[in-house]
Amino acid sequence: MFSDFLSRLTQPQPDPLVEDDARLALTALLVRIARSDNDYADTEMARIDRISAERFGLSPFEAASLRACAEDLEAEAPDTVRFTRAIKEAIAYDDRLAVVQAMWSVALADGHRSGEEDSLLRLVVSLLGVSDVDSALARQKAAKA
């Protein structure tokens, strides 16, 4: 279903993503973080919906629909390294910072940090080219939100 999208995203030099594709890719990354501990909780789904609604100006129904599509994309997406590097090449740094804050928000949504989520977050932050300092600041902001 998403093979053309993934093919474009994982090219050696991907073109910048159009807005709808960027929304989908970033939301799929949030889903990957939420699923990383094998406990994809309702609180995490609700947090992803809230982030999407706020960030992209979507209604609750549109946010839930985007998440459903992102869940399908995440299931088909290549390994995290290639998927995240492709997003890095297609998304501006400031947007990547916002994504890191959103990822921390999702990881913290269920009230505990699992080792799997922490490990994946460290990997993704690095692959996105975001510094440890910026990631720590994003985590602090997410914890306050």
N, C-alpha and C positions, 0 to 999 in steps of 0.2 A: 504494500500500500504506500509506503514512504520511500521506496527504493530510489526514485528519481531525486527526491529531496536529499536523501543521504548521500547519493552519488555526487550531487553538486556540492554538498557541504564538506565532503572528505576529499575533494580534489586537492592536488598539491598547492594550488594558488586559488582558493575559493573567492568568488566575488562577495562583496559585502551583502549581507542578507537583507531582503526587503522586510518591512516592518512585521508582516504576518509570520514570515518564516523565522524571524528573530524571536518573536514571542513564543512560538512553538518550541524552538530549540532550547531557549532558556528555561521554559517551563518543564521540558523533558529532563533537563539537568536537575531541577528541583525534585522531580519525581525520583530520579536515580538516587539522590541523596536520601530521600525519605525511605526508599526501599532497601537501602544498603544494609540495614540491620535485620532484615527479614521480618520486620514488624511495621507494615505500612498502615499506620494508625489513622483513625478518623480525624484526630486532631491535626495530623500532618496534612491530610487532604484539605481540611478546612483552611489551614494556614496557606497552602499553595493557592487555593481559590481567593483568599483575601489579598494575598500579594499580587496576584494577577489582576484582580479587580482594581486595586489601588494603583498599581504601576501602569496598567494599560487602559484604565478608564472603562472597564467592562462591568456589565451587570452581573449579579450573582449567577444567573443562568449561563451567560457567556463565559464567565470564568470557569464554571464547572465543565462546560463543553470543551474549553481549551485544555483543561487538565485531562479530560478523557482522551482527547487526541494525543496529548503529550505522553500519557501512559502507554498508548499504542506505539508511538515513536520510540520511546525509551526502550521498550521491549525489543524493537528491531534495530536499534542503534548499535554501532560497532562498540568495541571495547572503550572504556572510559578515556583512555589516553588519546585515541584518535578522535573521538567525539568532542572532547574538551578542547583539544588543540584546534580543531576545526572551528569551534565557536570562538576561540581566541582570535583567530585570523579574520573572523567575520564581524566581530563586535568591538566597538571602541572601548578604551580602557575605563573611562568613567562608567560606562554601562556594566563592564565586568565587575567593578567595585560594588555597584548596586546589587549585582547578582550574588556576589559573595555574602553581602549582608542578608539577602533573602535566603541563601543556603543555610546560613547560621540560624536564621529564624525558623526555618523548617526543621533543622536538626534539634533545636531546643523546644519545639512545639509540644512534644509528648512528655516534657518534664524531666527528661534525663538524656545524658549524652552517652551513646554507646561507643565502644572502641571502633566498631566498623564505620560508624558515621564520622568519627574523628579522623580515622585513617583516610577515608575517601575525601573528606573535606581538605585535609592537608595536601593530598595529591592534586585535587581539582584546583585549589588555590594556586599551587605552583604551576600547573599546566596553563592556567589562565594568565600567568605572568603577573600576578598580584603579590605584593611583598607581604612578608609575615607581619610587619607593623600594620599595614593597611587591613590585613585579615583580622588582626586582634582588635583594631578599632571597629571594624564591621561587626565582629562578634559582640563587642560591648554595646553597640547601638542596637543590635538585634535582641539582646537580653533585656534591654530597657523598653523595647517596643511592646 
